[in-house]
Amino acid sequence: MLSPAYQSDAPRRLGYLVLLVGVTALAAFWLYIDRVCFSTLADPIQRDLGLSDSQKEFILGAFFFTYALFQIPMGSLADRFGPRRVLALSIVAWSLVTATTGLVAGFVGLIGVRFLLGISEAGAYPAAAGLIKRWAPAGVRGVCSSVVALGGRIGGAIAPYLTAWLAIGLVGVGFTSWFANNPSGVNWRGVFVLYGLCGIAVAGVFWLVVRDRPVSESLVSQPPEIGEDQVAARRSVRPERAFLQQLAVLIQARNMWLYGGMQFGVNIGWIFLVTLLPTYLNQVFAVPLEERGRMQSIVLVIGLFGMIFGGLFTDLLRAWLGPRLGRSIPLGLALGGCSVAFFLIPTFTTVWPIVVTLGVMAFLVDLHNPTVWSFAQDVGGKTVGTALGFGNMWGNLGAALSPVVLGAIARAGGWDMAFIVCGVAFASAAGCGLLLDATRPLDAGEH
């Protein structure tokens, strides 16, 4: 229990919580800028480097493959060494990798930087979830999580339009004159370098502002949340043994498999927006680059409104329906609606109804996102980062498969068949979400 002196510091702690959430949302903003910009530039990159369609799709999925595989290890590192250190180093790393993307000369180089980007970004959301768990009371974790995730979604929504504008506006500046192989006339190299430099600045702000735990006398001292004997006991456990113990608990938990299955299905469909949507708009409707960026941004902007309301939605439902139904009902409803949206798309023959329908789907995905975070915080106990990482791992394996599978299906059976596959994936995700039980914490030995 915290001391009376620490409890009297509650107003200061609340003010710092607001600041911490805001700066973490800024980090998420830049996370998505660097993640989404590649899909907007994928077609000119393909042309300049002479890539085939299948090579481009494999590159789009490569990021999510390593991002998935490193979710649990990076979440475990955040739990052990503190989310501040892990997230700050992650921002620096992914910013350097983004800048390096502007220097690649072929398929092998692109695969390498996309794999590295996945590794370096993998710790971001597990670490952020751990920060919120440490600072925010259970009743407002949904709102805090939604603000951080909203930062990412704003970055993702802005990225296509900003990237297309910069790529054309920077023509003739810097890297386009250094590389002869630029038949597209688009300065995608300069965009990546500029984004990387901005990310380094974000890392500096995050490191200066964020602290791992609430404090009493000072915002930079160790708080009295746990006893020294508990700290010593934790440090006496070998890191590899602690990680294996956490992994064993996750593997044995039915909740975690449902959690991972839900996220796998979600990302089969949602990742279309940030990978193949510009290609689809180009192939089916011959939309120019700038207009493609605008349409992609419109879809993602509609979606981010779901993130604005998602945290409040899940917190209110938890208070009304209780911890179990208050988490599972919003997941099932939102993802079921996404399934319906994808089944409707093949009935449209013009581009704007499709853009609006995809926007509705994005809204519902973002509406469910704070519940995903809150569920991990509800059941994760002292290993929130690892629990969230487990779900994210499966979700991003789905994301890695999505552009490869959907691209192959589109070539074999048309884009309408690819949309039907997305609808089925979302229906499966909705079923998994309805079966989740937030009243069964991992440390209680739920199987």
Helices and strands as residue ranges (DSSP letters): H 4-7, H 10-49, H 53-69, H 71-81, H 83-101, H 107-121, H 124-135, G 138-140, H 141-169, G 174-177, H 188-209, H 228-236, H 239-252, H 254-270, G 271-274, H 277-285, H 289-321, H 325-344, G 345-347, H 351-379, H 384-413, H 415-434, G 442-444
